[in-house]
Amino acid sequence: MSAKIRRIVTIVEETWVEGGKPLAKPVRRAAAVAVIENPFAGAYVEDLSPLMAAGEELGDLLPKRAVAALGIAGEAVHSFGKAALVGAEGELEHAAALLHPKLGAPFRAVLGKGAALIPSSKKRGGPGAPFDVPLNHKDAAKVRSHFDGMEVLVPDAPRDNEIAVAIAVTDGGRPHPRVGGLQLNEIKGEDGLV
């Protein structure tokens, strides 16, 4: 692993009741967060390829942990997303280097597909700062029932010279979705939109 990982945190949420109404089956979300050293903290560097390589490795490691936490096969994942929280001495571009060029392909490989764009967010913050991993259906971006997000945090991260990198997956959409749009049984999963 090219990234210097200080810790990995895996979080699982289960929603059993929403709006006072029980769900027929709980909706579960899992996130895996790696806290890594930012090799470029405190200095402007033109070549961010080491972070891109680390993103590729994390794109394999983190989804495997999150999917395992749900106890399902990768192919059974409904939604996915990615996010990064950069410590005070880093740049948002450091998060972009981790999340965008190379993290997606191994993430999709763990899931067996993933035709849609992986939604992402990035921000700067200190230890314990919450950040949101946006979620969308992995194969069809127009499935409104899966427009969602998962808040994550690591109490002691990121330090000034660290980045917290998170991926999240779900085994369903929002509880009791009622805003219409493309339905699960209508997904073609070919162009990432429908």
Secondary structure by P-SEA (a helix, b strand, c coil): ccccccbbbbbbbbbcccccccccbbbbbbbbbbbccccccccccccaaaaaaaaaaaaccaaaaaaaaaccccccccccccbbbbcccccaaaaaaaccccccaaaaaaaccccccccbbbbbbcccbbbbbccccccccccccccbbbbbbbcccccccbbbbbbbbbcccccccccccccccccccccccc
